[in-house]
């Protein structure tokens, strides 16, 4: 089998922009602000579709349910998940995202939602771009609720200057927001449950204030989560992860070749961050994502003249 390319699923967002087009060469559908490109997605309401090859036209859900051994490998044959468990996105943050939280497992069922842990990888960052994650030390739930009543919570959030090449894990229950001027590769559980607790007092694309979910957010926020640190790559580029996905941050110098990408009993997803690479007969560039099936056979990435930086995403 060849590496699988999927048709991106573009999502308009009030905080979105055009950097997927200007920075990554994607062809956006129109002139609206696009904040998200769902690159690997198996949701009932949104399906990644294979773009070419003999599986062209197949959805990711069909691959997971009908071609699991061939595409994902024997390691995942007994996985009970009814849908592919990981969702991978590109985010274009021209403006700040809402201050939000994803429900942890203990709250998700009660709130008719899905738990969601995710990881941010900073692919592009303006000089003054910021990440908001967790609370400043000493902030209490009472402080937070009072700040909401007074119209803003920004001063209570832990702020991290964003640097390209850095990553941050966001376990469910961690309050967070992305600042303006960022392109983020986001790896997450297959969930679309987000509760907005504060939205910078701005209107949505329709000119009306976006819905907030204050009561639900207060049920989910971990008020003992203070000033988290960025994730640093460990051995073989592995970023500290979670039970739901594994991410490696890898680089090659100009002209170098990677180790074999073949995994006879497993799959991986690669995401090009910087530079270019030759994979079999195809040249990959920043913003390109490919699912490497378990039946791919021996293959390597050959870095171009600018070297190569990429992510390798897999499931434990």
ABEGO torsion letter per residue (X at the ends): XBBBBBBBBBBBBAABBAAAAAAAGBBBABABBBABBBABBBBAABBBBBABEAABGBBAAAAAAAAAAAAAEAAAAABABABBABBBBBBBBABBBBBBBBBBAAAAAAAGBBBBBBBBBBABBBAABBBBBEBBBGBBAAAAAAAAAAGBAAAABBBBBBBBGBBBBBBBGBBBBBBBGBBBBBBBBBBABBBBABAGGBBBAAGBBBBBBAAAAAAABBAABBGBBBBBBBBGGBBBBBAABBBBBBBBBBGBBBBBABBAABBBBBBBABEBBBBEABBBBBGBBBBBBAAAEBBBBBBBAAEBBBBBBBBX
